[in-house]
Amino acid sequence: LRERTNLLSVTAERDILKQENRSLNLEVARLRRHARMELAMQRAEMLAQQAERDELEQLAAEARRLLDLKEKLDRADGDAADPGSDTEGQMSDDERQEVEEKFAEEHCQVLKRAQLLCGGSAPPERTMPGSDWDMEDFTPRQESM
């Protein structure tokens, strides 16, 4: 009788431990999924920020090139307005028109890219899963939305 009682208590304890083990395994699996999801979101955020940074750097380089063209046009205008200057460094009318066309074309392209990159469309919504959403989880960009 004592052995049977002992065996029943051990069996009941084993069942309880099995249930706890299943519960813990489910919790571990849930936490692993959550961690993978968090890592994927962080990776995606990092890649988006890197792409945005690269686009901004490229836009800045294009703007610098545009400023150089504008400077060249302004110098040409200044040289053309000064009748006493030598004609050696001046642009011909064809060269000037070519530079003006290139300037207008690049100016238009830079404006379009800047509008696409910096504005004109709503910023993407970056949300984080879970009910424990805290203001610390917001990026400054999310707080401004």
N, C-alpha and C positions, 0 to 999 in steps of 0.2 A: 504494500500500500504506500509506504514511504517512497519507494522507488518510482512508483507510478505517479505520485504527486510531484516528485522531483522532475520526472521526465516531462510531465505536462507543463510545469513552470518553465523548464528549459525550452520546450517547444514554443510556448507562448512568447518567451523572450526572444527566441530566434525569429518568429514571425514579426514581432515589433521591430527588431533590428533590420530585417529585410525591408520592411516598409520604410523605415528611416533611410536606409541605403538607397532605395528607389527614389525617395523624395530628394535626397541630397544629390543623386545623379541627375535628376531633372533640373534641380537648381543650378548645378554646375554647367549643364548643357545650355540653360537659359543665359547664364552669365557669359559663357563663351560666345554665344550668338550675339549678345549685346556688345561684347568687347570687339568682335569682328566687325559689327556694324559701325561702332564708334571709330575704329581704325579706318574703315573704308570711307566714312564721312570726312575724317581728318585728312586722309590722303586726297580725296576729291577736292576738299577746300584748299589744300596746299597747291594742288595742280591748277585750280582755278585762279588762285592768287598769283601763281607764277606766270600763267598765261596772260593775265591782266597786266602784270608788271612788264612782261616782254612787249606786249602791245603798246603800253605807255612809253617804253624806251624807244620803240620803233617810231612811234608818233612824234616823240621829241626829236629824234634824228631827222625825220622828214621836215619838221618845223624849222630846225636849224638850217637845213638845206634851202628851205623856202626863204628864210631870212637872208641867206647868202645871195640868193637870186635877186631879192628885193634890193639888197645893198648894191649889187652890181648894176641894177637898173637905175637906182638913185645916183650912183656915180656917173653913169652914162648921161643922165639928165643934167647933172651938174657940169660935166665936160661939154655937153652940147650948148649949154647956156653961156659958157665962157668963151667968147670969140677969140681971145688972145691965146688960148691954150693950143698946144701942138696937136695935130690931128693923128699922130702916130698911135696913141693909146685909145682913141675913140672907136666905138663900134659903128659898123656900117648900118644902114637902115634895115637891111635884111637880117643881120645879126641881132639887131635890137628887137625886131619883130619876132624873131625866133625865140629870144630870151623872154619876151613878154608873153608869148603863147605858152611857153614852157611854165612860166611863173603862174599864169592863170590856170592852166591844167593842174599843176601840182597843188595850187592853193585850193582848188575845188576838191581834189582828192583828200587833202589833209582835213578840210572842213567836214567832209562826209565821214571820214574815219573817226574824227574827234567826236562828232555827234553820235555815231554808233557806239563808240567806246565809253564816252563820258556822260552821255545823256540821251534824251529822246525816247528812251524805253524805260520801263519800270525795272528797278533792280530786282534780281532774283530773290525769291523767298528762301532763306536758309533756315530750316527748322530742325529741331532735334527731337527725337522720339522720347516718349516717357512722360509720366505724370509729374515727375519731380523737376519740372522745368523751372529753373531759378534764373534771376537776372544775371547771375555770374556766368550763365551759359550763353548769354547773348554776346555777339561781337558788337563793336561800336556801330557798324553798318546796320545791324539788325535793330539796335535801339533807336536808330533814326527813322526807321520805317513806321 
